[in-house]
């Protein structure tokens, strides 16, 4: 087993049998909490609510790093910062609108093969965990 000259760590090449090679690659942002001015009921207008967002992004192999170099990674920091900026100081009437915008921005990125976006408002009903929306590029 040879060592990587940059890290001096052993290279683990050739250890995975062909039958166990990855067939999908996913990065995700899970449970991101945003305070969003969202809702169409009079009591909701101008009162930011907690919205929990999950974004799951399946990538082609060319956009999923095979090494430990930052330049090879799909930038989920971009996604975090984009969602924060998109919702700051902005009003949404519907979760569906918010989910569609997150979906479109993410789908437009290089390397995306499949995508699922979930938004949830956890504080809507005292007897429910959340009310939410799911958009997906595939059948669930």
TILOGU-326519 format. One record per residue: residue in one letter; x, y negated, z negated of N, C-alpha, C in turn. Coordinates in nm, 3 decimals. Last residue first. Example, Ala and Ser with C-alpha at 12.3 -4.5 7.8 and 13.67 -1.06 7.14 Angstrom:
! TILOGU-326519
[drenke S,[1.285,0.225,-0.708],[1.367,0.106,-0.714],[1.290,-0.003,-0.787]],
[drenke A,[1.319,0.569,-0.780],[1.230,0.450,-0.780],[1.320,0.330,-0.780]],
END
This chain:
! TILOGU-326519
[drenke X,[-4.113,-0.908,0.507],[-4.081,-0.860,0.371],[-4.162,-0.738,0.341]],
[drenke X,[-3.984,-0.960,0.825],[-4.097,-0.911,0.747],[-4.048,-0.863,0.611]],
[drenke X,[-3.773,-1.251,0.860],[-3.802,-1.109,0.879],[-3.922,-1.073,0.794]],
[drenke X,[-3.713,-1.502,0.783],[-3.697,-1.472,0.927],[-3.728,-1.327,0.959]],
[drenke X,[-3.935,-1.655,0.553],[-3.835,-1.554,0.584],[-3.829,-1.533,0.735]],
[drenke X,[-4.047,-1.837,0.276],[-4.030,-1.835,0.422],[-3.916,-1.740,0.453]],
[drenke X,[-4.268,-1.860,0.009],[-4.155,-1.787,0.065],[-4.159,-1.801,0.217]],
[drenke X,[-4.370,-2.048,-0.274],[-4.375,-2.028,-0.129],[-4.251,-1.950,-0.087]],
[drenke X,[-4.554,-2.049,-0.590],[-4.446,-2.072,-0.496],[-4.476,-2.035,-0.353]],
[drenke X,[-4.582,-2.085,-0.934],[-4.658,-2.090,-0.809],[-4.556,-2.126,-0.702]],
[drenke X,[-4.500,-1.877,-1.219],[-4.470,-1.980,-1.119],[-4.574,-1.975,-1.007]],
[drenke X,[-4.609,-1.736,-1.432],[-4.465,-1.762,-1.431],[-4.429,-1.872,-1.333]],
[drenke X,[-4.913,-1.848,-1.584],[-4.841,-1.793,-1.467],[-4.693,-1.826,-1.478]],
[drenke X,[-5.048,-1.989,-1.775],[-5.064,-1.843,-1.775],[-5.000,-1.775,-1.654]],
[drenke X,[-5.005,-2.259,-1.734],[-4.949,-2.198,-1.856],[-4.959,-2.045,-1.858]],
[drenke X,[-4.897,-2.368,-1.416],[-5.003,-2.306,-1.495],[-4.944,-2.240,-1.618]],
[drenke X,[-4.656,-2.509,-1.345],[-4.788,-2.548,-1.295],[-4.900,-2.496,-1.385]],
[drenke X,[-4.386,-2.463,-1.384],[-4.460,-2.529,-1.491],[-4.603,-2.568,-1.452]],
[drenke X,[-4.240,-2.362,-1.172],[-4.264,-2.276,-1.288],[-4.355,-2.337,-1.395]],
[drenke X,[-4.267,-2.351,-0.843],[-4.293,-2.449,-0.948],[-4.331,-2.370,-1.074]],
[drenke X,[-4.038,-2.235,-0.607],[-4.132,-2.201,-0.712],[-4.145,-2.319,-0.808]],
[drenke X,[-3.936,-2.124,-0.286],[-3.951,-2.234,-0.380],[-4.058,-2.195,-0.481]],
[drenke X,[-3.712,-1.943,-0.090],[-3.820,-1.935,-0.188],[-3.819,-2.062,-0.271]],
[drenke X,[-3.606,-1.831,0.219],[-3.611,-1.945,0.128],[-3.733,-1.928,0.039]],
[drenke X,[-3.397,-1.626,0.403],[-3.517,-1.629,0.320],[-3.503,-1.746,0.223]],
[drenke X,[-3.264,-1.522,0.716],[-3.276,-1.623,0.612],[-3.405,-1.603,0.534]],
[drenke X,[-3.009,-1.413,0.945],[-3.141,-1.401,0.882],[-3.142,-1.492,0.760]],
[drenke X,[-2.775,-1.513,1.056],[-2.849,-1.408,1.126],[-2.992,-1.392,1.074]],
[drenke X,[-2.566,-1.785,1.088],[-2.684,-1.735,1.019],[-2.758,-1.634,1.107]],
[drenke X,[-2.350,-1.903,1.220],[-2.334,-1.770,1.164],[-2.456,-1.710,1.098]],
[drenke X,[-2.400,-2.248,1.148],[-2.332,-2.144,1.225],[-2.330,-2.012,1.147]],
[drenke X,[-2.725,-2.377,1.065],[-2.582,-2.359,1.038],[-2.526,-2.241,1.118]],
[drenke X,[-2.997,-2.381,1.093],[-2.918,-2.450,1.195],[-2.767,-2.432,1.176]],
[drenke X,[-3.100,-2.269,0.864],[-3.102,-2.190,0.988],[-3.015,-2.251,1.096]],
[drenke X,[-3.083,-2.487,0.686],[-2.997,-2.370,0.668],[-2.987,-2.288,0.797]],
[drenke X,[-3.274,-2.665,0.784],[-3.135,-2.709,0.765],[-3.040,-2.590,0.755]],
[drenke X,[-3.506,-2.500,0.778],[-3.453,-2.554,0.904],[-3.308,-2.597,0.892]],
[drenke X,[-3.534,-2.447,0.498],[-3.519,-2.339,0.596],[-3.453,-2.391,0.724]],
[drenke X,[-3.578,-2.700,0.394],[-3.462,-2.622,0.349],[-3.430,-2.513,0.451]],
[drenke X,[-3.820,-2.756,0.530],[-3.700,-2.838,0.551],[-3.573,-2.767,0.507]],
[drenke X,[-3.993,-2.554,0.431],[-3.964,-2.565,0.576],[-3.837,-2.646,0.601]],
[drenke X,[-3.999,-2.621,0.156],[-3.942,-2.494,0.200],[-3.906,-2.497,0.348]],
[drenke X,[-4.130,-2.873,0.170],[-3.995,-2.861,0.113],[-3.928,-2.733,0.162]],
[drenke X,[-4.375,-2.787,0.277],[-4.292,-2.886,0.348],[-4.148,-2.877,0.300]],
[drenke X,[-4.467,-2.614,0.077],[-4.445,-2.562,0.212],[-4.355,-2.656,0.292]],
[drenke X,[-4.517,-2.778,-0.136],[-4.399,-2.692,-0.142],[-4.364,-2.639,-0.004]],
[drenke X,[-4.635,-3.106,-0.051],[-4.649,-2.961,-0.046],[-4.514,-2.890,-0.063]],
[drenke X,[-4.561,-3.371,-0.078],[-4.694,-3.332,-0.124],[-4.703,-3.180,-0.138]],
[drenke X,[-4.268,-3.525,-0.191],[-4.326,-3.416,-0.112],[-4.466,-3.392,-0.166]],
[drenke X,[-4.054,-3.802,-0.198],[-4.182,-3.745,-0.238],[-4.226,-3.638,-0.139]],
[drenke X,[-3.725,-3.872,-0.322],[-3.817,-3.844,-0.213],[-3.943,-3.778,-0.264]],
[drenke X,[-3.512,-3.892,-0.497],[-3.586,-4.013,-0.461],[-3.688,-3.995,-0.349]],
[drenke X,[-3.367,-3.603,-0.381],[-3.347,-3.720,-0.468],[-3.426,-3.839,-0.414]],
[drenke X,[-3.382,-3.402,-0.193],[-3.495,-3.420,-0.284],[-3.484,-3.544,-0.372]],
[drenke X,[-3.144,-3.412,-0.050],[-3.271,-3.410,0.022],[-3.388,-3.444,-0.069]],
[drenke X,[-2.941,-3.386,-0.244],[-2.959,-3.514,-0.174],[-3.097,-3.522,-0.108]],
[drenke X,[-2.979,-3.116,-0.316],[-2.983,-3.221,-0.417],[-3.012,-3.356,-0.352]],
[drenke X,[-2.940,-2.990,-0.070],[-3.069,-2.981,-0.137],[-3.085,-3.089,-0.244]],
[drenke X,[-2.668,-3.059,-0.025],[-2.772,-3.101,0.070],[-2.910,-3.097,0.005]],
[drenke X,[-2.534,-2.929,-0.234],[-2.531,-3.076,-0.225],[-2.640,-3.129,-0.133]],
[drenke X,[-2.592,-2.660,-0.169],[-2.627,-2.716,-0.299],[-2.635,-2.868,-0.291]],
[drenke X,[-2.477,-2.643,0.089],[-2.619,-2.619,0.069],[-2.666,-2.681,-0.063]],
[drenke X,[-2.206,-2.686,0.033],[-2.278,-2.778,0.123],[-2.429,-2.765,0.100]],
[drenke X,[-2.159,-2.460,-0.114],[-2.151,-2.589,-0.183],[-2.223,-2.696,-0.099]],
[drenke X,[-2.157,-2.263,0.072],[-2.282,-2.280,-0.001],[-2.277,-2.402,-0.091]],
[drenke X,[-2.003,-2.226,0.354],[-1.999,-2.327,0.249],[-2.134,-2.341,0.177]],
[drenke X,[-1.836,-1.933,0.416],[-1.957,-2.009,0.450],[-1.982,-2.099,0.330]],
[drenke X,[-1.474,-1.926,0.433],[-1.601,-1.907,0.363],[-1.714,-1.989,0.425]],
[drenke X,[-1.225,-1.981,0.534],[-1.301,-1.871,0.594],[-1.444,-1.860,0.541]],
[drenke X,[-1.109,-2.171,0.375],[-1.150,-2.212,0.510],[-1.233,-2.105,0.580]],
[drenke X,[-1.028,-2.026,0.152],[-1.147,-2.111,0.144],[-1.198,-2.148,0.283]],
[drenke X,[-0.926,-1.696,0.174],[-0.899,-1.833,0.214],[-1.029,-1.912,0.217]],
[drenke X,[-0.900,-1.423,0.143],[-0.927,-1.504,0.024],[-0.898,-1.651,0.052]],
[drenke X,[-1.077,-1.252,0.410],[-0.957,-1.285,0.333],[-0.997,-1.374,0.217]],
[drenke X,[-1.298,-1.237,0.550],[-1.230,-1.109,0.532],[-1.102,-1.128,0.452]],
[drenke X,[-1.599,-1.426,0.512],[-1.453,-1.411,0.503],[-1.405,-1.268,0.483]],
[drenke X,[-1.828,-1.454,0.761],[-1.812,-1.400,0.626],[-1.665,-1.367,0.609]],
[drenke X,[-1.853,-1.513,1.023],[-1.870,-1.624,0.928],[-1.870,-1.577,0.783]],
[drenke X,[-1.830,-1.278,1.163],[-1.732,-1.384,1.191],[-1.740,-1.499,1.091]],
[drenke X,[-2.052,-1.126,1.090],[-1.921,-1.093,1.032],[-1.817,-1.202,1.055]],
[drenke X,[-2.334,-1.338,1.014],[-2.259,-1.248,1.103],[-2.119,-1.230,1.046]],
[drenke X,[-2.528,-1.339,0.709],[-2.431,-1.396,0.803],[-2.374,-1.291,0.896]],
[drenke X,[-2.816,-1.433,0.540],[-2.742,-1.322,0.596],[-2.656,-1.376,0.709]],
[drenke X,[-2.893,-1.613,0.264],[-2.846,-1.630,0.401],[-2.765,-1.508,0.441]],
[drenke X,[-3.136,-1.731,0.052],[-3.057,-1.612,0.085],[-3.023,-1.621,0.233]],
[drenke X,[-3.213,-1.952,-0.194],[-3.182,-1.946,-0.051],[-3.091,-1.826,-0.031]],
[drenke X,[-3.448,-2.058,-0.426],[-3.356,-1.951,-0.387],[-3.337,-1.960,-0.237]],
[drenke X,[-3.534,-2.305,-0.660],[-3.511,-2.271,-0.519],[-3.412,-2.156,-0.510]],
[drenke X,[-3.777,-2.447,-0.863],[-3.667,-2.351,-0.855],[-3.655,-2.303,-0.711]],
[drenke X,[-3.863,-2.759,-0.975],[-3.879,-2.666,-0.863],[-3.755,-2.577,-0.863]],
[drenke X,[-4.022,-2.959,-1.209],[-3.917,-2.860,-1.186],[-3.955,-2.772,-1.069]],
[drenke X,[-4.136,-3.280,-1.097],[-4.158,-3.146,-1.152],[-4.039,-3.058,-1.123]],
[drenke X,[-4.190,-3.629,-1.145],[-4.108,-3.518,-1.096],[-4.134,-3.389,-1.172]],
[drenke X,[-4.452,-3.809,-1.079],[-4.405,-3.736,-1.198],[-4.323,-3.616,-1.149]],
[drenke X,[-4.567,-3.921,-0.858],[-4.471,-4.001,-0.932],[-4.417,-3.936,-1.058]],
[drenke X,[-4.845,-3.717,-0.887],[-4.781,-3.823,-0.808],[-4.693,-3.910,-0.898]],
[drenke X,[-4.990,-3.547,-1.047],[-4.854,-3.506,-1.007],[-4.776,-3.620,-0.940]],
[drenke X,[-5.243,-3.648,-1.085],[-5.158,-3.637,-1.203],[-5.013,-3.601,-1.168]],
[drenke X,[-5.352,-3.616,-0.826],[-5.322,-3.749,-0.878],[-5.226,-3.745,-0.997]],
[drenke X,[-5.204,-3.360,-0.629],[-5.301,-3.401,-0.730],[-5.256,-3.533,-0.791]],
[drenke X,[-4.993,-3.292,-0.475],[-5.091,-3.382,-0.415],[-5.201,-3.423,-0.512]],
[drenke X,[-4.634,-3.263,-0.515],[-4.771,-3.232,-0.550],[-4.866,-3.333,-0.490]],
[drenke X,[-4.329,-3.391,-0.643],[-4.400,-3.301,-0.553],[-4.541,-3.275,-0.606]],
[drenke X,[-4.033,-3.492,-0.698],[-4.163,-3.559,-0.698],[-4.247,-3.484,-0.595]],
[drenke X,[-3.827,-3.260,-0.862],[-3.882,-3.310,-0.735],[-4.016,-3.377,-0.761]],
[drenke X,[-3.540,-3.138,-0.978],[-3.652,-3.219,-1.025],[-3.703,-3.293,-0.902]],
[drenke X,[-3.428,-2.805,-0.931],[-3.436,-2.942,-0.882],[-3.554,-3.012,-0.948]],
[drenke X,[-3.225,-2.536,-0.983],[-3.331,-2.617,-1.042],[-3.320,-2.760,-0.993]],
[drenke X,[-3.169,-2.238,-0.821],[-3.130,-2.379,-0.828],[-3.248,-2.461,-0.878]],
[drenke X,[-3.195,-1.959,-0.802],[-3.246,-2.029,-0.919],[-3.199,-2.172,-0.933]],
[drenke X,[-2.916,-1.906,-0.598],[-3.029,-1.845,-0.669],[-3.066,-1.928,-0.792]],
[drenke X,[-2.792,-1.887,-0.292],[-2.805,-1.986,-0.398],[-2.931,-1.943,-0.472]],
[drenke X,[-2.587,-1.648,-0.124],[-2.712,-1.699,-0.176],[-2.691,-1.808,-0.279]],
[drenke X,[-2.489,-1.448,0.154],[-2.454,-1.543,0.050],[-2.587,-1.602,0.000]],
[drenke X,[-2.439,-1.127,0.291],[-2.532,-1.228,0.243],[-2.463,-1.318,0.142]],
[drenke X,[-2.416,-0.900,0.547],[-2.339,-0.989,0.463],[-2.430,-1.103,0.422]],
[drenke X,[-2.442,-0.554,0.642],[-2.495,-0.690,0.631],[-2.410,-0.768,0.532]],
[drenke X,[-2.290,-0.334,0.647],[-2.371,-0.358,0.767],[-2.441,-0.493,0.759]],
[drenke X,[-1.969,-0.235,0.532],[-2.087,-0.322,0.519],[-2.160,-0.340,0.653]],
[drenke X,[-1.887,0.112,0.548],[-1.856,-0.025,0.588],[-1.982,-0.110,0.575]],
[drenke X,[-1.925,0.378,0.496],[-1.956,0.283,0.389],[-1.920,0.138,0.424]],
[drenke X,[-1.839,0.524,0.710],[-1.980,0.537,0.673],[-2.022,0.437,0.565]],
[drenke X,[-1.560,0.475,0.707],[-1.646,0.414,0.808],[-1.793,0.417,0.770]],
[drenke X,[-1.435,0.417,0.373],[-1.469,0.506,0.484],[-1.565,0.436,0.581]],
[drenke X,[-1.195,0.193,0.265],[-1.340,0.213,0.278],[-1.368,0.305,0.396]],
[drenke X,[-0.922,0.159,0.284],[-0.974,0.241,0.176],[-1.122,0.274,0.190]],
[drenke X,[-0.808,-0.016,0.465],[-0.819,0.124,0.502],[-0.875,0.215,0.394]],
[drenke X,[-0.652,-0.234,0.238],[-0.695,-0.210,0.375],[-0.701,-0.059,0.399]],
[drenke X,[-0.592,-0.400,0.015],[-0.678,-0.282,0.005],[-0.738,-0.251,0.141]],
[drenke X,[-0.280,-0.509,-0.076],[-0.383,-0.516,0.027],[-0.462,-0.386,0.022]],
[drenke X,[-0.190,-0.623,-0.402],[-0.194,-0.515,-0.302],[-0.306,-0.538,-0.202]],
[drenke X,[-0.067,-0.958,-0.430],[-0.163,-0.856,-0.469],[-0.161,-0.746,-0.362]],
[drenke X,[0.076,-1.177,-0.359],[0.152,-1.064,-0.412],[0.060,-0.956,-0.469]],
[drenke X,[-0.035,-1.383,-0.221],[-0.084,-1.357,-0.357],[-0.005,-1.251,-0.431]],
[drenke X,[0.111,-1.396,0.019],[0.064,-1.518,-0.048],[0.027,-1.494,-0.193]],
[drenke X,[0.167,-1.135,0.108],[0.279,-1.223,0.074],[0.236,-1.351,0.002]],
[drenke X,[0.010,-0.854,-0.022],[-0.016,-0.979,0.050],[0.094,-1.077,0.011]],
[drenke X,[0.180,-0.540,-0.006],[0.133,-0.655,-0.084],[0.111,-0.774,0.009]],
[drenke X,[0.075,-0.209,0.102],[0.157,-0.330,0.114],[0.097,-0.441,0.030]],
[drenke X,[0.084,0.116,0.000],[0.000,0.000,0.000],[0.090,-0.123,0.000]],
END
